[in-house]
Amino acid sequence: MTIDFTSDGEMSSTEDFEEALSRVLLSALENDIDPRGTWEYRTDGTASDMEIMVVELAD
């Protein structure tokens, strides 16, 4: 299932990005989705394609 994502507002700082990323990761964990691993993000030519790695940190 895919959902069209639209942001709730402007993202104008690193802090805004970290907050949005935090919400996505927390939502995944709360819904029994393991976000760990390597993910590809394709932009369909509108920007650079990226590879994102999520690694669990040791305490």
C-alpha positions in Angstrom: 0.0 0.0 0.0 1.3 3.4 -0.9 0.1 6.8 0.4 0.7 10.1 -1.3 2.6 12.1 1.3 2.3 15.8 1.6 4.2 17.7 4.3 2.3 19.7 6.9 4.4 22.7 6.3 7.7 24.1 5.2 10.9 22.3 6.0 13.5 24.9 6.4 16.1 23.5 8.8 17.9 20.4 9.8 15.8 20.4 13.0 12.6 20.3 10.8 14.0 17.4 8.9 15.0 15.5 12.1 11.5 16.0 13.5 9.9 14.7 10.3 12.3 11.7 10.3 11.5 11.0 13.9 7.8 10.9 13.2 8.3 8.5 10.3 10.5 6.1 12.3 8.3 6.2 15.4 5.2 5.5 13.3 6.9 2.5 11.7 7.9 1.1 15.1 4.5 1.6 16.6 3.0 -0.3 13.6 5.3 -3.3 13.8 7.3 -2.2 10.8 11.1 -2.7 11.2 12.7 0.4 9.6 16.2 -1.1 10.0 18.1 -1.8 6.8 18.9 0.0 3.5 16.1 1.8 1.6 16.2 3.3 -1.9 14.5 6.5 -2.5 13.8 7.3 -6.2 12.7 10.8 -7.1 11.6 10.1 -10.7 14.1 12.6 -12.0 13.0 15.6 -9.9 16.1 15.4 -7.6 18.9 13.0 -6.8 18.1 9.4 -6.0 19.3 8.3 -2.6 20.0 5.3 -0.5 19.1 5.5 3.2 20.5 3.2 5.9 18.8 2.9 9.2 20.9 1.2 11.9 19.9 0.6 15.5 22.4 2.2 17.9 23.8 0.4 20.9 23.0 1.9 24.3 
